Amino acid sequence: MLVNGNIVELKPTDSRKSFYGKARVVMAENGDKTLISYTTPVLKLSADGKLEKLWHGYSATTMRHINSFCDTFGIDGGGKRWWENL
């Protein structure tokens, strides 16, 4: 991840080379991490490990961002069914 202040660029954990700046994580001082896909806050991982779904839509590209977020931060889950049930 490339650091730019409290925002880091999310790197793919699949075969893709980059998300080209379209997936970022806001790292709050309190330890919360919020996934931003394009310009939309999508998912928050609180410092105590609680997940909060911030966006209730679905797209294949954003799901790739979510899956990489989960892989990067050790969250069990991922995939469309998991997302819909979150």
Summary of the structure (lengths in Angstrom):
residues: 86
radius of gyration: 11.8
end to end distance: 25.7
largest distance: 33.7
contacts: 222
relative contact order: 0.19
helix: 22%
strand: 29%
